[in-house]
Amino acid sequence: PGGFGGMPDFDNQKDIDFQKKYSVDFFSQGCIRMGEDENEEEYNLTIFKYLDKKFGKSWRSEIRSDAIGLK
């Protein structure tokens, strides 16, 4: 990944296809945080549980490998 100003590039076709297929959006705050109580990993783990419940675990082979909390 990589992007301007430390922001990951979420504009490649694989990411776009994943977002459409599973009705989720990739978002990264980079080095900017909206509040002290934010926890991207905890939030993603909640989303991952939802995806597991709705789609099984097959989606895991399609998501970008650098998704926070995936490993």
Secondary structure, 3 states (H helix, E strand, C coil): CCCHHHCCCCCCHHHHHHHHHHCCCCCCCCCCCCCCCCCHHHHHHHHHHHHHHHHCCHHHHCCCCCCCCCC
